Amino acid sequence: MTARRGDDDGSGGKLKIHLLGPFQIIGSDGRDLTPRRQKANALLALVAVADRGQRARSWLCSRLWSDRSQEQALGSMRQSLTDLRRALGADWRRYLHIDAFTVAIDPSTVWVDALALRERGASGHEVECGEFLEGMDVGDDEFEDWLLLERRYWQDLCEARRQTPHPLPRLPATIEAAPSGGAFTLSMGRHRIEIRILEEAGDGEIAAA
């Protein structure tokens, strides 16, 4: 799978998780670190878009192994977490926080394309996004229900970003010359506009040219 580059939006030096389009993990050195097993990828996706970037183990089990007993589901999740740790390598603790109850990502070291799209809003960046978790299928009805809702949300957000006009830059305006000689010099960025004040004799009206 070919590595993708994130926009110039703070992703430099971070682990990159791509959710818009096919799922992909790109290391800070540009290497593709995506695990081969879909359940491991789905688990990380569930965590990546969660509030505060964390999910309870029990919640993850209910979305990915809903047809299994609690003991079986927890065992399967441990295997998926092992797959993630192996894919991320020796530095996995920089990106993931795993304890007995929760799984979380570290936002200071992990960049997520979907979250970057939502946070930057209509700041003038070009919007490029595919279907959320394109092609992902883990064979669990609970996950499929979650995925359907998420795809609708991110599709609507992408469409809204495309339709929002890019704001024009605001240039500070300053007056460089006093009107003692009957003229102003107005500076706006690299542009200068000279305004002359003309007074017509007899009626006291003032016009600008």
Buried (B, 14 or more C-beta within 10 A) or exposed (E): EEBBEBBEBEBEEBBBBBBBBBBBBBBBEEEEBBBEBBBBBBBBBBBBBBEEBBBEBEBBBBBBBEEBEEEEBBEBBEEBBEBBBEBBEEEBEBBBBBEEEBBBBBEEBBBBBBBBBBEBEBEEBEBBBBBBBEEBEBEBEBBEEBBEEBBEBBBEBBEEBEEEEEEEEEEEEEEEEEEEEEEBEBBEEEEEEEBEEEEEEEEEEEEEE
